[in-house]
Amino acid sequence: MPQTRKSLSAAVLLAGVLLATGCKNVEPWQRRTLSDATMRGDRDPAGQGLADHMWFSREAASGGRGVGGGGCGCN
């Protein structure tokens, strides 16, 4: 029983350390770098068009960027 408790507490401690290391505060001088145009998801219009084409080909739906409703056309 003590071995099981020891390994369980070690696993909980390891999980806590792994989860705690994922948090990072962004300093004010780093925000300019992170807001650069290369960090934007829509910086490549051709790539975005290709992604849209793949999406509506798989999902049988087109459009829908920023509007409610599904692929059926009902809102």
Stockholm file with secondary structure:
# STOCKHOLM 1.0

chainA/1-75         MPQTRKSLSAAVLLAGVLLATGCKNVEPWQRRTLSDATMRGDRDPAGQGLADHMWFSREAASGGRGVGGGGCGCN
#=GR chainA/1-75 SS CHHHHHHHHHHHHHHHHHHHTTCCCCCHHHHHHHTSGGGCTTSCHHHHHHHHHHHHHHHSCCCCTTCCSCTTSCC
#=GC SS_cons        CHHHHHHHHHHHHHHHHHHHTTCCCCCHHHHHHHTSGGGCTTSCHHHHHHHHHHHHHHHSCCCCTTCCSCTTSCC
//
